[in-house]
């Protein structure tokens, strides 16, 4: 993934990869991060919708596929200006 289009996510990943544990972001900060919070909220909505509809809750799993707008949603912006090609 090209993280140039998401400085917010790039900074989070960099902070998680610091070699000095004292400078590395802790799990509470990762969970509280806006991108992670939005992803978790989207998965929770998917889970509740699946339960309501009586469909498989696997759709809410990180292993499941995501909609075309998932990245847009968790990054909190419009993907029209982002290159989403693989």
N, C-alpha and C positions, 0 to 999 in steps of 0.2 A: 504494500500500500504506500502510495506517495503521501507522506505526512506534511509536505509543504503546504497543502491546502488546509491543514488543521494544526495550527501552532499550539492550540490548547492540548490536543492529544499528544503531540510531539513532546511537549514539556512534561506531561505526566509520565510518559514512557521513559524519558531520560531520567526523571527523578526516581523512578523505580529501579533503574539500572546502575545507580551510583555504587561504586565499589566500596566506599566508606560507609559502613552501616549507620554511623551517626548522622550522615547527610542524606541517607536514603529515606524516601517517604515511607511512612508506616501504613499498615493495612487499613486503619481507620480513615486516614487521609485519602487513600485510594478509593475506598467505598463512598466517601463523601464528595469525591470529585464530580463536577457537573456532568461530564460525559458518561461516567460509570453510573451515576444516579439516573440519568435519562435512559440508558440501556436497561438498567434494572426495572425501571418503571414500565418500559415498553414490554419487557418479558412478563411482568406481573399482569399487565392488561391482557396480553395474549393468553396467559394462563386462565384468568378469570373468564374471558370470552369462551375459551374452549370448554371450561366446566359448565358454563351457562348453556352452551349449545350442545353439550354432550359429545363433543369431538375429542380427539386425542390431545392430551396436555403436552405431548412431546413437542408441539409447535413452540412452546415456551422455553424449551431447553436450549442452552448455548450450542448444542449439536445440531439443532434444526436449521432449516433454511430461513432466511429473512426476506422481508418484502423489499421491493426496489427502493423504497423510501426510508429504510431503516437507518442507513448511514446519515442521511439528511436529518432525521429525527434526533439521533443521539448527539450529533455535532451541533444541533440547534440552529441550523441554517438551511438555506435553499441550495440544492445540489446542482442547479442549472449552471453554476459557474465552476463546478468541480469536474475533473476528469475521472470518471468512474470505470474506465476501461481496464481490463485485466492485462 
